[in-house]
Amino acid sequence: MKKIITVIALVLFTAMGLAQEKNKKMTMEVDGVCEMCKMRIEKAALGVKGVKYALWDIPSHQLSLIIDERKTNSMAVKTALVAVGHDTKELKATEEAYNKVMPCCKYRDEEVVNSHKN
């Protein structure tokens, strides 16, 4: 009987230890051009349940995330990003969502992109 209880306890502790590895670091490319884009992208990512950290780098267009994989996944984050008008490699924002971003944030317009480089 003691052996059975010991084995059960060992299995439970092992399962709890494995369950603790829930956070995952990831990066993804998100289109944008300025500080306003940065705020919008980070806010949209952090609005997804399970996203614990979001930081978008303007020059590289890389969004760094820490997510709880038990609550969300990368596709849920990408869906939130396109909903606020920002393209990812896998998903593109609808024209309606893209047209809601500020004129200085029109990253699909070459003139706007070039104006942010100066």
HURA-V183313 format. One record per residue. RES is the residue in one letter. SS is DSSP state (h for helix, s for strand, l for the rest). PHI is phi in whole degrees, 0 to 359 (999 if undefined). NEAR is the number of other ideal C-beta (glycine too) atoms within 8 Angstrom. Layout:
BEGIN
RES_SS_PHI_NEAR + RES_SS_PHI_NEAR
END
This chain:
BEGIN
M_l_999_4 + K_h_295_5 + K_h_295_6 + I_h_296_7 + I_h_296_8 + T_h_296_8 + V_h_295_8 + I_h_298_8 + A_h_297_8 + L_h_296_8 + V_h_296_8 + L_h_296_8 + F_h_294_8 + T_h_295_8 + A_h_297_8 + M_h_293_8 + G_h_295_7 + L_h_290_7 + A_h_290_7 + Q_l_289_6 + E_l_276_5 + K_l_252_8 + N_s_272_9 + K_s_229_8 + K_s_269_7 + M_s_206_9 + T_s_228_8 + M_s_209_12 + E_s_272_9 + V_s_226_13 + D_l_284_9 + G_l_176_14 + V_l_223_11 + C_l_215_10 + E_h_297_6 + M_h_294_9 + C_h_298_15 + K_h_305_11 + M_h_297_8 + R_h_295_14 + I_h_295_16 + E_h_296_12 + K_h_296_9 + A_h_296_13 + A_h_295_15 + L_h_291_8 + G_l_284_7 + V_l_276_12 + K_l_300_5 + G_l_105_11 + V_s_274_15 + K_s_259_7 + Y_s_208_7 + A_s_213_11 + L_s_218_7 + W_s_256_15 + D_s_264_9 + I_l_298_11 + P_l_297_4 + S_l_268_5 + H_l_64_11 + Q_s_266_10 + L_s_260_16 + S_s_264_12 + L_s_228_14 + I_s_235_10 + I_s_236_16 + D_s_269_11 + E_l_295_10 + R_l_283_5 + K_l_249_7 + T_l_206_11 + N_l_212_7 + S_h_296_9 + M_h_292_7 + A_h_295_10 + V_h_293_15 + K_h_299_12 + T_h_297_9 + A_h_294_12 + L_h_292_16 + V_h_291_15 + A_h_294_9 + V_l_262_14 + G_l_101_12 + H_l_244_16 + D_l_282_11 + T_s_239_13 + K_l_296_4 + E_l_272_5 + L_l_235_9 + K_l_246_6 + A_l_292_13 + T_l_292_7 + E_h_301_6 + E_h_298_6 + A_h_292_11 + Y_h_298_12 + N_l_291_7 + K_l_277_7 + V_l_286_11 + M_l_298_5 + P_h_304_5 + C_h_286_10 + C_h_256_14 + K_l_286_10 + Y_l_293_12 + R_l_277_6 + D_l_267_7 + E_h_299_5 + E_h_296_6 + V_h_295_13 + V_h_299_10 + N_h_295_8 + S_h_294_8 + H_h_279_9 + K_h_282_5 + N_l_277_4
END
